Amino acid sequence: MAALRRPVRETSNGDMNERLRTVMVRRGVAVEDLAGECGVDPKTVERWISSGRVPHRRHRWATARRLGAEEAYLWPDVLASVANKRGEASRAELIEVFPDRASVPRETWLRLLSEAQERVDVLVFSGTFFAQIQPRVARMLADRLSTGVQVRLCFGDPNSEAVTVRDREEGLGGTLAAKIRASLTYYREIAGMDGCEIRLHPTTLYNSLFRYDDEILTNPHAYGEAASANPTFHLRKVDGGGLFDHYVSSFERVWATAMPWLGREV
């Protein structure tokens, strides 16, 4: 004889999860159905409903999938709490705000590069200043490469429409492409080294990015202003934060569009 299926029971408990109860009733999903979907005891599901007990994250996901409902609808308070904690962690990632890129101390650039242990990622159009504040930049990068650091440098493609547009917007008089070609000459000697990749991208550059392990300097671009005149934000990755990962994801998307540069003329 088949076991009786327990319906979703009415209760006067003020802590009852009315949204979960209502959706289960409307979908015709019994307590046992949901318990089987989540791999828990039916009494556990009853507590989710009657006492407002919040399930583990994986059980929330399974429940939302089974009921065809949004997790944020079924448990709005817990999702708001998670979002608040994420916001606090993201704010904790911000180390410093510089009013313009020139205000970033040269010592900061040198420290970040010399102390990198895993990776260095750079995203720019020309990045002329990057070599100017670090006159032995190729040698410094070669030193990092020799210790196993992975280096990815991404410059603007001097033949791309994006470079032409940026040149016009900043009133550079057709010099940006030449600046990129000049900047690339600093990196010819490391272009073929193990662990080093250099690419040219054709994308609109919204931020120049300089990542060193779990720290990143992001230099946002304002229309009509040179990159050097725009603010720079120094971030350090914090568990649960989102700002650092947000900019790293941006770098990865641009990197995926870029073509390898092997040290030859462009």
C-alpha positions as CSV (number, residue, x, y, z in Angstrom):
1,M,0.0,0.0,0.0
2,A,1.4,3.4,-1.0
3,A,2.4,5.8,1.7
4,L,0.1,8.7,2.3
5,R,1.4,12.0,0.9
6,R,1.3,14.8,3.4
7,P,-0.3,18.0,2.1
8,V,1.1,21.4,2.9
9,R,-0.6,22.1,6.2
10,E,-2.2,25.4,7.4
11,T,-0.7,27.0,10.5
12,S,-1.2,30.1,12.4
13,N,2.6,30.5,13.2
14,G,3.6,34.0,12.4
15,D,7.0,32.8,11.2
16,M,5.5,30.6,8.5
17,N,7.0,30.9,5.1
18,E,3.8,31.9,3.3
19,R,5.4,32.2,-0.1
20,L,6.9,28.7,0.0
21,R,3.6,27.2,1.2
22,T,1.5,29.0,-1.4
23,V,3.8,28.1,-4.3
24,M,3.8,24.4,-3.2
25,V,0.0,24.4,-3.0
26,R,-0.4,26.1,-6.4
27,R,2.1,23.7,-8.0
28,G,0.6,20.7,-6.4
29,V,3.9,19.7,-4.8
30,A,3.5,17.7,-1.6
31,V,5.9,17.8,1.3
32,E,7.2,14.4,0.4
33,D,7.8,15.5,-3.2
34,L,9.9,18.4,-2.2
35,A,11.8,16.3,0.4
36,G,12.7,13.7,-2.2
37,E,13.9,16.4,-4.6
38,C,16.1,17.9,-1.9
39,G,17.2,14.6,-0.3
40,V,16.0,15.6,3.1
41,D,13.4,14.2,5.6
42,P,9.8,15.5,5.1
43,K,9.9,16.9,8.6
44,T,12.7,19.1,7.5
45,V,10.6,20.5,4.7
46,E,7.7,21.0,7.2
47,R,10.0,23.2,9.3
48,W,11.0,25.3,6.3
49,I,7.3,26.0,5.9
50,S,5.9,26.2,9.4
51,S,8.7,27.9,11.3
52,G,10.4,29.8,8.5
53,R,13.6,27.7,8.8
54,V,16.0,28.7,6.1
55,P,17.3,25.7,4.1
56,H,20.9,25.2,3.1
57,R,21.8,27.0,-0.2
58,R,21.8,23.8,-2.3
59,H,18.4,22.9,-0.9
60,R,17.1,26.4,-1.7
61,W,18.3,26.0,-5.3
62,A,16.7,22.5,-5.6
63,T,13.4,23.9,-4.2
64,A,13.4,26.9,-6.5
65,R,14.1,24.6,-9.5
66,R,11.3,22.1,-8.5
67,L,8.7,24.8,-7.9
68,G,9.7,26.9,-10.9
69,A,10.1,29.9,-8.6
70,E,12.9,32.4,-8.0
71,E,15.0,31.8,-4.9
72,A,14.8,35.5,-4.1
73,Y,11.0,35.3,-4.0
74,L,10.9,32.2,-1.7
75,W,13.5,33.6,0.8
76,P,13.8,37.4,0.3
77,D,15.3,38.0,3.7
78,V,18.2,35.6,3.4
79,L,19.0,36.8,-0.1
80,A,19.0,40.5,1.1
81,S,21.3,39.5,3.9
82,V,23.7,37.8,1.5
83,A,23.6,40.8,-0.8
84,N,24.4,43.1,2.2
85,K,27.4,41.0,3.2
86,R,28.6,41.0,-0.3
87,G,28.3,44.8,-0.4
88,E,30.3,45.1,2.8
89,A,33.0,42.7,1.5
90,S,33.2,44.7,-1.8
91,R,33.7,47.9,0.0
92,A,36.5,46.3,2.0
93,E,38.3,45.6,-1.2
94,L,38.9,49.3,-1.9
95,I,42.3,50.2,-0.5
96,E,42.8,53.7,-2.0
97,V,41.3,56.2,-4.4
98,F,43.7,58.4,-6.3
99,P,42.3,61.6,-7.9
100,D,44.3,60.9,-11.1
101,R,46.7,58.2,-12.3
102,A,49.7,60.5,-11.8
103,S,48.9,60.5,-8.1
104,V,49.7,56.8,-7.7
105,P,53.1,56.7,-6.1
106,R,55.9,55.3,-8.3
107,E,56.8,53.1,-5.3
108,T,53.4,51.5,-5.5
109,W,53.9,50.5,-9.1
110,L,57.4,49.1,-8.3
111,R,56.3,47.2,-5.3
112,L,53.3,45.6,-7.0
113,L,55.4,44.4,-9.9
114,S,58.4,43.3,-7.9
115,E,56.3,41.4,-5.3
116,A,54.0,39.6,-7.8
117,Q,54.2,35.8,-7.2
118,E,51.6,34.3,-9.6
119,R,50.5,36.7,-12.3
120,V,50.7,40.1,-13.8
121,D,48.0,41.3,-16.2
122,V,48.0,44.6,-18.0
123,L,45.3,46.1,-20.2
124,V,45.9,49.4,-21.9
125,F,45.8,51.2,-25.3
126,S,49.5,52.4,-25.4
127,G,50.6,52.2,-21.7
128,T,53.4,54.6,-22.4
129,F,53.6,55.7,-18.8
130,F,53.9,52.1,-17.6
131,A,57.4,51.9,-19.1
132,Q,58.3,55.5,-18.2
133,I,57.7,55.0,-14.4
134,Q,59.5,51.6,-14.7
135,P,62.4,52.3,-17.1
136,R,63.7,48.7,-16.8
137,V,60.2,47.3,-17.2
138,A,61.2,44.5,-19.6
139,R,64.0,43.4,-17.2
140,M,61.6,43.5,-14.3
141,L,59.0,41.4,-16.1
142,A,61.7,39.0,-17.2
143,D,62.8,38.6,-13.6
144,R,59.2,37.8,-12.6
145,L,58.9,35.3,-15.4
146,S,62.0,33.6,-14.2
147,T,60.3,32.9,-10.9
148,G,57.2,31.4,-12.6
149,V,55.0,34.4,-12.7
150,Q,52.6,34.4,-15.6
151,V,52.6,37.7,-17.6
152,R,49.8,38.8,-19.9
153,L,50.1,42.3,-21.6
154,C,47.3,43.5,-23.7
155,F,47.7,46.7,-25.9
156,G,45.4,48.3,-28.3
157,D,45.7,47.2,-31.9
158,P,47.1,50.3,-33.6
159,N,45.2,49.4,-36.8
160,S,41.8,49.1,-35.1
161,E,38.8,51.4,-35.3
162,A,38.7,51.6,-31.5
163,V,42.2,53.2,-31.5
164,T,41.1,55.7,-34.2
165,V,38.0,56.7,-32.2
166,R,39.9,57.1,-28.9
167,D,42.5,59.2,-30.7
168,R,39.8,61.5,-32.0
169,E,37.9,61.7,-28.7
170,E,41.0,62.7,-26.8
171,G,42.2,65.1,-29.5
172,L,45.5,63.3,-30.0
173,G,45.9,64.3,-33.6
174,G,46.5,60.8,-35.0
175,T,49.4,60.0,-32.6
176,L,47.8,57.2,-30.5
177,A,48.6,54.4,-33.0
178,A,52.2,55.6,-33.1
179,K,52.4,55.7,-29.3
180,I,51.2,52.0,-29.2
181,R,53.9,51.0,-31.7
182,A,56.5,52.9,-29.7
183,S,55.4,51.3,-26.4
184,L,55.6,47.8,-27.9
185,T,59.3,48.2,-28.6
186,Y,59.9,47.9,-24.8
187,Y,58.6,44.4,-24.8
188,R,60.1,42.8,-27.9
189,E,62.8,41.0,-25.8
190,I,60.2,39.2,-23.6
191,A,57.6,38.5,-26.3
192,G,58.9,35.0,-26.8
193,M,59.7,34.1,-23.2
194,D,58.0,31.2,-21.5
195,G,55.1,32.4,-19.4
196,C,54.7,35.7,-21.3
197,E,51.9,36.4,-23.7
198,I,51.4,39.8,-25.4
199,R,48.2,40.5,-27.4
200,L,46.6,43.4,-29.3
201,H,43.0,44.1,-28.7
202,P,40.4,46.0,-30.9
203,T,37.9,46.9,-28.2
204,T,36.7,50.1,-26.7
205,L,38.7,50.6,-23.6
206,Y,36.6,51.7,-20.6
207,N,39.3,51.0,-18.0
208,S,43.1,50.5,-18.0
209,L,43.7,47.6,-15.7
210,F,46.9,46.5,-13.9
211,R,46.6,43.3,-11.9
212,Y,49.2,41.8,-9.6
213,D,48.1,38.6,-8.0
214,D,45.2,39.7,-5.7
215,E,45.6,43.4,-6.2
216,I,44.5,45.5,-9.1
217,L,44.8,49.1,-10.1
218,T,41.9,50.2,-12.3
219,N,42.0,53.5,-14.2
220,P,38.5,54.4,-15.6
221,H,38.3,56.5,-18.7
222,A,36.1,59.6,-18.9
223,Y,35.0,60.9,-22.3
224,G,37.4,63.5,-23.7
225,E,40.0,63.1,-20.9
226,A,43.4,61.5,-21.1
227,A,43.7,58.4,-19.1
228,S,46.3,60.1,-16.9
229,A,43.8,62.7,-15.8
230,N,41.2,60.1,-14.6
231,P,40.9,58.6,-11.1
232,T,42.6,55.3,-10.2
233,F,41.2,52.8,-7.7
234,H,43.4,50.3,-5.8
235,L,41.6,47.1,-4.9
236,R,42.6,44.0,-3.1
237,K,40.6,40.8,-3.4
238,V,38.5,39.9,-0.3
239,D,36.5,36.7,0.1
240,G,32.9,37.5,-0.6
241,G,33.6,40.7,-2.4
242,G,32.8,41.4,-6.0
243,L,34.8,44.4,-7.2
244,F,38.1,42.7,-7.8
245,D,36.5,39.8,-9.7
246,H,34.3,42.3,-11.7
247,Y,37.4,43.9,-13.2
248,V,39.3,40.6,-13.7
249,S,36.3,39.3,-15.7
250,S,36.5,42.5,-17.8
251,F,40.1,41.8,-18.5
252,E,39.4,38.2,-19.5
253,R,36.7,39.3,-22.0
254,V,39.0,41.7,-23.7
255,W,41.8,39.2,-23.7
256,A,39.6,36.7,-25.5
257,T,39.1,39.1,-28.4
258,A,42.8,40.0,-28.8
259,M,45.3,38.6,-31.2
260,P,48.9,37.4,-30.3
261,W,51.8,39.8,-30.9
262,L,55.1,38.0,-31.3
263,G,57.4,41.1,-31.4
264,R,57.1,42.0,-35.1
265,E,56.1,45.3,-36.6
266,V,52.4,46.1,-36.7
